[in-house]
Amino acid sequence: MKKNLSVLFVAAECAPFFKVGGLADVIGSLPYALQQRGIDVAVLLPKYGVLDAQPHTLRTTSHQFSVDAEGTTYTVGVWRSELPQSSIPVYFLEQDTFFAQGNVYLQQLTAPSSERKRMRRFAFFARAVAQAIMHLDVQPDVVHFHDWHTGLLPTELQLLVPTHNVYAKIKSVLTIHNIGYQGRYPMRDVAKFFGWNRREQRTIAAYALKRGELNFLNLAVRASDAVTTVSPTHAREIRTRSYGYDLERTLRKKGVTGILNGIDVDVFNPQKDAALVRRYSVAGFVKGKRANKKALQRELGLSENPQVPLIAVIGRLAYQKGIELLIANSQWLVEQGAQVAVLGSGLPDYEQSLCKLAAAYPRHIFAHIGFNAKLAQQLYAGSDILVMPSRYEPCGLGQMIAMRYGTVPVARSTGGLADTVVSHPHHSANGFLFTAPTAAGLRHALSQALEVYTRQPKTWKKIVRNGMRGDYSWNTSAKEYVKLYHTVVRGRE
């Protein structure tokens, strides 16, 4: 009988166990689609102190092993659970010195303390994962690792080949979810942490972009067997100086495959979503969205008027997301009679500006600093427009969720936004795109959207229906990943 291909996912976060951003959604949903295509898939994560074992039915295992770092030998334990409603195993590596303190990325700590602790956490994780493979019930053909947090893993795997032949056949695939975060640390600190000798330091230093600095993501690109990112357009973008963040030459030489992310269409489903006051399908979206909009306006303290366009912003309030472009247009939107609802957290300046606007225009602007999963679903269902004015957007999940709920995206034409949003007036339009990352560029796109919303209701409904009928599942993406896995495995034979 032919053996199924075995793939081990390695990442810093995974929904529903712990989530900071879209990476967690990918790690928590893509494995289902891969399993349906005959892949034996498992997930490996750190066991952070913020993880509550009880609701996720985490269980201890008999697996235990040692890892050397900082001149000390540490004992690592292994816990196990499964992705919800599946047999897909999820393993957690337990080592309190490195994983117990704080949240996933240690954002609550102040620099430089947080930077050093982040380096130690994820450097240790990479070494522990490499060692763990010998002790788990999984013997992977491919290790699929994600972003800089796992960037040292392929190097650690290669260092074990001379003493453990099992590693010689393992292939590695890197997915870059956000190239703006790379894990840059002083070479001497990382070398001291791992206890590298001079020969090993010279070998690693050959990959350095900057003398005396070790860039985890750069090393990952160079040491992996294949590199992907999360949309075809972004794969082209990051090979240019404008988007490459100093890695463009390395990526051009290596090659990057763009595979669009999907969403969990069972979770993000307006026909089943328990957070909605009225569930709806494509056929009944007008009444469904009207009911959810009315309830949302009442809950947020906005004027209850079904005719007023309600514009949502959901996600990180970061420079990358172009939030100041929205802030610059907020008063103009109020003058147009629109309402704006913001849900997210990020840079204090953005948070303060949005809160001031909400205080100045309480019947037109609402701002909730933080994240609330139920409110996010209600915003997707009750809003008319979702704004995503990102400077760069590797993929973006928000626009796909919004279109699934009949909310029209107004977005900058970059990365996955350009790959998923078809701009009006195209006959298959599902949203509105703009090119220049400026307040004027966003205003022009919003003007177009508001014009169609208020004066061309038939066209607006067609745009909504086009969006709701789109396929945002993992089906196509999973097929591409399976093809890639088989390609890299065949390369070893």
Secondary structure as a PSIPRED ss2 file (coil, helix, strand):
# PSIPRED VFORMAT (PSIPRED V4.0)

   1 M C   1.000  0.000  0.000
   2 K C   1.000  0.000  0.000
   3 K C   1.000  0.000  0.000
   4 N C   1.000  0.000  0.000
   5 L C   1.000  0.000  0.000
   6 S E   0.000  0.000  1.000
   7 V E   0.000  0.000  1.000
   8 L E   0.000  0.000  1.000
   9 F E   0.000  0.000  1.000
  10 V E   0.000  0.000  1.000
  11 A C   1.000  0.000  0.000
  12 A C   1.000  0.000  0.000
  13 E C   1.000  0.000  0.000
  14 C E   0.000  0.000  1.000
  15 A C   1.000  0.000  0.000
  16 P C   1.000  0.000  0.000
  17 F C   1.000  0.000  0.000
  18 F E   0.000  0.000  1.000
  19 K C   1.000  0.000  0.000
  20 V C   1.000  0.000  0.000
  21 G C   1.000  0.000  0.000
  22 G H   0.000  1.000  0.000
  23 L H   0.000  1.000  0.000
  24 A H   0.000  1.000  0.000
  25 D H   0.000  1.000  0.000
  26 V H   0.000  1.000  0.000
  27 I H   0.000  1.000  0.000
  28 G C   1.000  0.000  0.000
  29 S C   1.000  0.000  0.000
  30 L H   0.000  1.000  0.000
  31 P H   0.000  1.000  0.000
  32 Y H   0.000  1.000  0.000
  33 A H   0.000  1.000  0.000
  34 L H   0.000  1.000  0.000
  35 Q H   0.000  1.000  0.000
  36 Q H   0.000  1.000  0.000
  37 R C   1.000  0.000  0.000
  38 G C   1.000  0.000  0.000
  39 I C   1.000  0.000  0.000
  40 D E   0.000  0.000  1.000
  41 V E   0.000  0.000  1.000
  42 A E   0.000  0.000  1.000
  43 V E   0.000  0.000  1.000
  44 L E   0.000  0.000  1.000
  45 L E   0.000  0.000  1.000
  46 P E   0.000  0.000  1.000
  47 K C   1.000  0.000  0.000
  48 Y C   1.000  0.000  0.000
  49 G C   1.000  0.000  0.000
  50 V C   1.000  0.000  0.000
  51 L C   1.000  0.000  0.000
  52 D C   1.000  0.000  0.000
  53 A C   1.000  0.000  0.000
  54 Q C   1.000  0.000  0.000
  55 P C   1.000  0.000  0.000
  56 H C   1.000  0.000  0.000
  57 T C   1.000  0.000  0.000
  58 L C   1.000  0.000  0.000
  59 R E   0.000  0.000  1.000
  60 T E   0.000  0.000  1.000
  61 T E   0.000  0.000  1.000
  62 S E   0.000  0.000  1.000
  63 H E   0.000  0.000  1.000
  64 Q E   0.000  0.000  1.000
  65 F E   0.000  0.000  1.000
  66 S E   0.000  0.000  1.000
  67 V E   0.000  0.000  1.000
  68 D E   0.000  0.000  1.000
  69 A E   0.000  0.000  1.000
  70 E C   1.000  0.000  0.000
  71 G C   1.000  0.000  0.000
  72 T E   0.000  0.000  1.000
  73 T E   0.000  0.000  1.000
  74 Y E   0.000  0.000  1.000
  75 T E   0.000  0.000  1.000
  76 V E   0.000  0.000  1.000
  77 G E   0.000  0.000  1.000
  78 V E   0.000  0.000  1.000
  79 W E   0.000  0.000  1.000
  80 R E   0.000  0.000  1.000
  81 S E   0.000  0.000  1.000
  82 E E   0.000  0.000  1.000
  83 L C   1.000  0.000  0.000
  84 P C   1.000  0.000  0.000
  85 Q C   1.000  0.000  0.000
  86 S C   1.000  0.000  0.000
  87 S C   1.000  0.000  0.000
  88 I C   1.000  0.000  0.000
  89 P E   0.000  0.000  1.000
  90 V E   0.000  0.000  1.000
  91 Y E   0.000  0.000  1.000
  92 F E   0.000  0.000  1.000
  93 L E   0.000  0.000  1.000
  94 E E   0.000  0.000  1.000
  95 Q C   1.000  0.000  0.000
  96 D H   0.000  1.000  0.000
  97 T H   0.000  1.000  0.000
  98 F H   0.000  1.000  0.000
  99 F H   0.000  1.000  0.000
 100 A C   1.000  0.000  0.000
 101 Q C   1.000  0.000  0.000
 102 G C   1.000  0.000  0.000
 103 N C   1.000  0.000  0.000
 104 V C   1.000  0.000  0.000
 105 Y C   1.000  0.000  0.000
 106 L C   1.000  0.000  0.000
 107 Q C   1.000  0.000  0.000
 108 Q C   1.000  0.000  0.000
 109 L C   1.000  0.000  0.000
 110 T C   1.000  0.000  0.000
 111 A C   1.000  0.000  0.000
 112 P C   1.000  0.000  0.000
 113 S H   0.000  1.000  0.000
 114 S H   0.000  1.000  0.000
 115 E H   0.000  1.000  0.000
 116 R H   0.000  1.000  0.000
 117 K H   0.000  1.000  0.000
 118 R H   0.000  1.000  0.000
 119 M H   0.000  1.000  0.000
 120 R H   0.000  1.000  0.000
 121 R H   0.000  1.000  0.000
 122 F H   0.000  1.000  0.000
 123 A H   0.000  1.000  0.000
 124 F H   0.000  1.000  0.000
 125 F H   0.000  1.000  0.000
 126 A H   0.000  1.000  0.000
 127 R H   0.000  1.000  0.000
 128 A H   0.000  1.000  0.000
 129 V H   0.000  1.000  0.000
 130 A H   0.000  1.000  0.000
 131 Q H   0.000  1.000  0.000
 132 A H   0.000  1.000  0.000
 133 I C   1.000  0.000  0.000
 134 M C   1.000  0.000  0.000
 135 H C   1.000  0.000  0.000
 136 L C   1.000  0.000  0.000
 137 D C   1.000  0.000  0.000
 138 V C   1.000  0.000  0.000
 139 Q C   1.000  0.000  0.000
 140 P C   1.000  0.000  0.000
 141 D C   1.000  0.000  0.000
 142 V E   0.000  0.000  1.000
 143 V E   0.000  0.000  1.000
 144 H E   0.000  0.000  1.000
 145 F E   0.000  0.000  1.000
 146 H E   0.000  0.000  1.000
 147 D C   1.000  0.000  0.000
 148 W H   0.000  1.000  0.000
 149 H H   0.000  1.000  0.000
 150 T H   0.000  1.000  0.000
 151 G C   1.000  0.000  0.000
 152 L C   1.000  0.000  0.000
 153 L H   0.000  1.000  0.000
 154 P H   0.000  1.000  0.000
 155 T H   0.000  1.000  0.000
 156 E H   0.000  1.000  0.000
 157 L H   0.000  1.000  0.000
 158 Q H   0.000  1.000  0.000
 159 L H   0.000  1.000  0.000
 160 L H   0.000  1.000  0.000
 161 V C   1.000  0.000  0.000
 162 P C   1.000  0.000  0.000
 163 T C   1.000  0.000  0.000
 164 H C   1.000  0.000  0.000
 165 N H   0.000  1.000  0.000
 166 V H   0.000  1.000  0.000
 167 Y H   0.000  1.000  0.000
 168 A H   0.000  1.000  0.000
 169 K H   0.000  1.000  0.000
 170 I C   1.000  0.000  0.000
 171 K E   0.000  0.000  1.000
 172 S E   0.000  0.000  1.000
 173 V E   0.000  0.000  1.000
 174 L E   0.000  0.000  1.000
 175 T E   0.000  0.000  1.000
 176 I E   0.000  0.000  1.000
 177 H C   1.000  0.000  0.000
 178 N C   1.000  0.000  0.000
 179 I C   1.000  0.000  0.000
 180 G C   1.000  0.000  0.000
 181 Y C   1.000  0.000  0.000
 182 Q C   1.000  0.000  0.000
 183 G C   1.000  0.000  0.000
 184 R E   0.000  0.000  1.000
 185 Y E   0.000  0.000  1.000
 186 P E   0.000  0.000  1.000
 187 M H   0.000  1.000  0.000
 188 R H   0.000  1.000  0.000
 189 D H   0.000  1.000  0.000
 190 V H   0.000  1.000  0.000
 191 A H   0.000  1.000  0.000
 192 K H   0.000  1.000  0.000
 193 F H   0.000  1.000  0.000
 194 F H   0.000  1.000  0.000
 195 G C   1.000  0.000  0.000
 196 W C   1.000  0.000  0.000
 197 N C   1.000  0.000  0.000
 198 R H   0.000  1.000  0.000
 199 R H   0.000  1.000  0.000
 200 E H   0.000  1.000  0.000
 201 Q H   0.000  1.000  0.000
 202 R H   0.000  1.000  0.000
 203 T H   0.000  1.000  0.000
 204 I H   0.000  1.000  0.000
 205 A H   0.000  1.000  0.000
 206 A C   1.000  0.000  0.000
 207 Y C   1.000  0.000  0.000
 208 A C   1.000  0.000  0.000
 209 L C   1.000  0.000  0.000
 210 K C   1.000  0.000  0.000
 211 R C   1.000  0.000  0.000
 212 G C   1.000  0.000  0.000
 213 E E   0.000  0.000  1.000
 214 L E   0.000  0.000  1.000
 215 N E   0.000  0.000  1.000
 216 F H   0.000  1.000  0.000
 217 L H   0.000  1.000  0.000
 218 N H   0.000  1.000  0.000
 219 L H   0.000  1.000  0.000
 220 A H   0.000  1.000  0.000
 221 V H   0.000  1.000  0.000
 222 R H   0.000  1.000  0.000
 223 A H   0.000  1.000  0.000
 224 S C   1.000  0.000  0.000
 225 D C   1.000  0.000  0.000
 226 A E   0.000  0.000  1.000
 227 V E   0.000  0.000  1.000
 228 T E   0.000  0.000  1.000
 229 T E   0.000  0.000  1.000
 230 V C   1.000  0.000  0.000
 231 S C   1.000  0.000  0.000
 232 P H   0.000  1.000  0.000
 233 T H   0.000  1.000  0.000
 234 H H   0.000  1.000  0.000
 235 A H   0.000  1.000  0.000
 236 R H   0.000  1.000  0.000
 237 E H   0.000  1.000  0.000
 238 I C   1.000  0.000  0.000
 239 R C   1.000  0.000  0.000
 240 T C   1.000  0.000  0.000
 241 R C   1.000  0.000  0.000
 242 S C   1.000  0.000  0.000
 243 Y C   1.000  0.000  0.000
 244 G C   1.000  0.000  0.000
 245 Y C   1.000  0.000  0.000
 246 D C   1.000  0.000  0.000
 247 L C   1.000  0.000  0.000
 248 E H   0.000  1.000  0.000
 249 R H   0.000  1.000  0.000
 250 T H   0.000  1.000  0.000
 251 L H   0.000  1.000  0.000
 252 R H   0.000  1.000  0.000
 253 K H   0.000  1.000  0.000
 254 K H   0.000  1.000  0.000
 255 G C   1.000  0.000  0.000
 256 V C   1.000  0.000  0.000
 257 T E   0.000  0.000  1.000
 258 G E   0.000  0.000  1.000
 259 I C   1.000  0.000  0.000
 260 L C   1.000  0.000  0.000
 261 N C   1.000  0.000  0.000
 262 G C   1.000  0.000  0.000
 263 I C   1.000  0.000  0.000
 264 D C   1.000  0.000  0.000
 265 V C   1.000  0.000  0.000
 266 D C   1.000  0.000  0.000
 267 V C   1.000  0.000  0.000
 268 F C   1.000  0.000  0.000
 269 N C   1.000  0.000  0.000
 270 P C   1.000  0.000  0.000
 271 Q C   1.000  0.000  0.000
 272 K C   1.000  0.000  0.000
 273 D C   1.000  0.000  0.000
 274 A C   1.000  0.000  0.000
 275 A C   1.000  0.000  0.000
 276 L C   1.000  0.000  0.000
 277 V C   1.000  0.000  0.000
 278 R C   1.000  0.000  0.000
 279 R C   1.000  0.000  0.000
 280 Y C   1.000  0.000  0.000
 281 S C   1.000  0.000  0.000
 282 V C   1.000  0.000  0.000
 283 A C   1.000  0.000  0.000
 284 G C   1.000  0.000  0.000
 285 F H   0.000  1.000  0.000
 286 V H   0.000  1.000  0.000
 287 K H   0.000  1.000  0.000
 288 G H   0.000  1.000  0.000
 289 K H   0.000  1.000  0.000
 290 R H   0.000  1.000  0.000
 291 A H   0.000  1.000  0.000
 292 N H   0.000  1.000  0.000
 293 K H   0.000  1.000  0.000
 294 K H   0.000  1.000  0.000
 295 A H   0.000  1.000  0.000
 296 L H   0.000  1.000  0.000
 297 Q H   0.000  1.000  0.000
 298 R H   0.000  1.000  0.000
 299 E H   0.000  1.000  0.000
 300 L H   0.000  1.000  0.000
 301 G C   1.000  0.000  0.000
 302 L C   1.000  0.000  0.000
 303 S C   1.000  0.000  0.000
 304 E C   1.000  0.000  0.000
 305 N C   1.000  0.000  0.000
 306 P C   1.000  0.000  0.000
 307 Q C   1.000  0.000  0.000
 308 V C   1.000  0.000  0.000
 309 P C   1.000  0.000  0.000
 310 L E   0.000  0.000  1.000
 311 I E   0.000  0.000  1.000
 312 A E   0.000  0.000  1.000
 313 V E   0.000  0.000  1.000
 314 I E   0.000  0.000  1.000
 315 G C   1.000  0.000  0.000
 316 R C   1.000  0.000  0.000
 317 L E   0.000  0.000  1.000
 318 A C   1.000  0.000  0.000
 319 Y H   0.000  1.000  0.000
 320 Q H   0.000  1.000  0.000
 321 K H   0.000  1.000  0.000
 322 G C   1.000  0.000  0.000
 323 I H   0.000  1.000  0.000
 324 E H   0.000  1.000  0.000
 325 L H   0.000  1.000  0.000
 326 L H   0.000  1.000  0.000
 327 I H   0.000  1.000  0.000
 328 A H   0.000  1.000  0.000
 329 N H   0.000  1.000  0.000
 330 S H   0.000  1.000  0.000
 331 Q H   0.000  1.000  0.000
 332 W H   0.000  1.000  0.000
 333 L H   0.000  1.000  0.000
 334 V H   0.000  1.000  0.000
 335 E H   0.000  1.000  0.000
 336 Q C   1.000  0.000  0.000
 337 G C   1.000  0.000  0.000
 338 A C   1.000  0.000  0.000
 339 Q E   0.000  0.000  1.000
 340 V E   0.000  0.000  1.000
 341 A E   0.000  0.000  1.000
 342 V E   0.000  0.000  1.000
 343 L E   0.000  0.000  1.000
 344 G E   0.000  0.000  1.000
 345 S C   1.000  0.000  0.000
 346 G E   0.000  0.000  1.000
 347 L C   1.000  0.000  0.000
 348 P H   0.000  1.000  0.000
 349 D H   0.000  1.000  0.000
 350 Y H   0.000  1.000  0.000
 351 E H   0.000  1.000  0.000
 352 Q H   0.000  1.000  0.000
 353 S H   0.000  1.000  0.000
 354 L H   0.000  1.000  0.000
 355 C H   0.000  1.000  0.000
 356 K H   0.000  1.000  0.000
 357 L H   0.000  1.000  0.000
 358 A H   0.000  1.000  0.000
 359 A H   0.000  1.000  0.000
 360 A H   0.000  1.000  0.000
 361 Y C   1.000  0.000  0.000
 362 P C   1.000  0.000  0.000
 363 R C   1.000  0.000  0.000
 364 H C   1.000  0.000  0.000
 365 I E   0.000  0.000  1.000
 366 F E   0.000  0.000  1.000
 367 A E   0.000  0.000  1.000
 368 H E   0.000  0.000  1.000
 369 I E   0.000  0.000  1.000
 370 G C   1.000  0.000  0.000
 371 F C   1.000  0.000  0.000
 372 N C   1.000  0.000  0.000
 373 A H   0.000  1.000  0.000
 374 K H   0.000  1.000  0.000
 375 L H   0.000  1.000  0.000
 376 A H   0.000  1.000  0.000
 377 Q H   0.000  1.000  0.000
 378 Q H   0.000  1.000  0.000
 379 L H   0.000  1.000  0.000
 380 Y H   0.000  1.000  0.000
 381 A H   0.000  1.000  0.000
 382 G H   0.000  1.000  0.000
 383 S C   1.000  0.000  0.000
 384 D C   1.000  0.000  0.000
 385 I E   0.000  0.000  1.000
 386 L E   0.000  0.000  1.000
 387 V E   0.000  0.000  1.000
 388 M E   0.000  0.000  1.000
 389 P C   1.000  0.000  0.000
 390 S C   1.000  0.000  0.000
 391 R C   1.000  0.000  0.000
 392 Y C   1.000  0.000  0.000
 393 E C   1.000  0.000  0.000
 394 P C   1.000  0.000  0.000
 395 C C   1.000  0.000  0.000
 396 G C   1.000  0.000  0.000
 397 L C   1.000  0.000  0.000
 398 G H   0.000  1.000  0.000
 399 Q H   0.000  1.000  0.000
 400 M H   0.000  1.000  0.000
 401 I H   0.000  1.000  0.000
 402 A H   0.000  1.000  0.000
 403 M H   0.000  1.000  0.000
 404 R H   0.000  1.000  0.000
 405 Y C   1.000  0.000  0.000
 406 G C   1.000  0.000  0.000
 407 T C   1.000  0.000  0.000
 408 V E   0.000  0.000  1.000
 409 P E   0.000  0.000  1.000
 410 V E   0.000  0.000  1.000
 411 A E   0.000  0.000  1.000
 412 R E   0.000  0.000  1.000
 413 S C   1.000  0.000  0.000
 414 T C   1.000  0.000  0.000
 415 G H   0.000  1.000  0.000
 416 G H   0.000  1.000  0.000
 417 L H   0.000  1.000  0.000
 418 A H   0.000  1.000  0.000
 419 D H   0.000  1.000  0.000
 420 T H   0.000  1.000  0.000
 421 V C   1.000  0.000  0.000
 422 V C   1.000  0.000  0.000
 423 S E   0.000  0.000  1.000
 424 H C   1.000  0.000  0.000
 425 P C   1.000  0.000  0.000
 426 H C   1.000  0.000  0.000
 427 H C   1.000  0.000  0.000
 428 S C   1.000  0.000  0.000
 429 A C   1.000  0.000  0.000
 430 N C   1.000  0.000  0.000
 431 G E   0.000  0.000  1.000
 432 F E   0.000  0.000  1.000
 433 L E   0.000  0.000  1.000
 434 F E   0.000  0.000  1.000
 435 T C   1.000  0.000  0.000
 436 A C   1.000  0.000  0.000
 437 P C   1.000  0.000  0.000
 438 T C   1.000  0.000  0.000
 439 A H   0.000  1.000  0.000
 440 A H   0.000  1.000  0.000
 441 G H   0.000  1.000  0.000
 442 L H   0.000  1.000  0.000
 443 R H   0.000  1.000  0.000
 444 H H   0.000  1.000  0.000
 445 A H   0.000  1.000  0.000
 446 L H   0.000  1.000  0.000
 447 S H   0.000  1.000  0.000
 448 Q H   0.000  1.000  0.000
 449 A H   0.000  1.000  0.000
 450 L H   0.000  1.000  0.000
 451 E H   0.000  1.000  0.000
 452 V H   0.000  1.000  0.000
 453 Y H   0.000  1.000  0.000
 454 T H   0.000  1.000  0.000
 455 R H   0.000  1.000  0.000
 456 Q C   1.000  0.000  0.000
 457 P H   0.000  1.000  0.000
 458 K H   0.000  1.000  0.000
 459 T H   0.000  1.000  0.000
 460 W H   0.000  1.000  0.000
 461 K H   0.000  1.000  0.000
 462 K H   0.000  1.000  0.000
 463 I H   0.000  1.000  0.000
 464 V H   0.000  1.000  0.000
 465 R H   0.000  1.000  0.000
 466 N H   0.000  1.000  0.000
 467 G H   0.000  1.000  0.000
 468 M H   0.000  1.000  0.000
 469 R C   1.000  0.000  0.000
 470 G C   1.000  0.000  0.000
 471 D C   1.000  0.000  0.000
 472 Y C   1.000  0.000  0.000
 473 S C   1.000  0.000  0.000
 474 W C   1.000  0.000  0.000
 475 N H   0.000  1.000  0.000
 476 T H   0.000  1.000  0.000
 477 S H   0.000  1.000  0.000
 478 A H   0.000  1.000  0.000
 479 K H   0.000  1.000  0.000
 480 E H   0.000  1.000  0.000
 481 Y H   0.000  1.000  0.000
 482 V H   0.000  1.000  0.000
 483 K H   0.000  1.000  0.000
 484 L H   0.000  1.000  0.000
 485 Y H   0.000  1.000  0.000
 486 H H   0.000  1.000  0.000
 487 T H   0.000  1.000  0.000
 488 V H   0.000  1.000  0.000
 489 V H   0.000  1.000  0.000
 490 R H   0.000  1.000  0.000
 491 G C   1.000  0.000  0.000
 492 R C   1.000  0.000  0.000
 493 E C   1.000  0.000  0.000
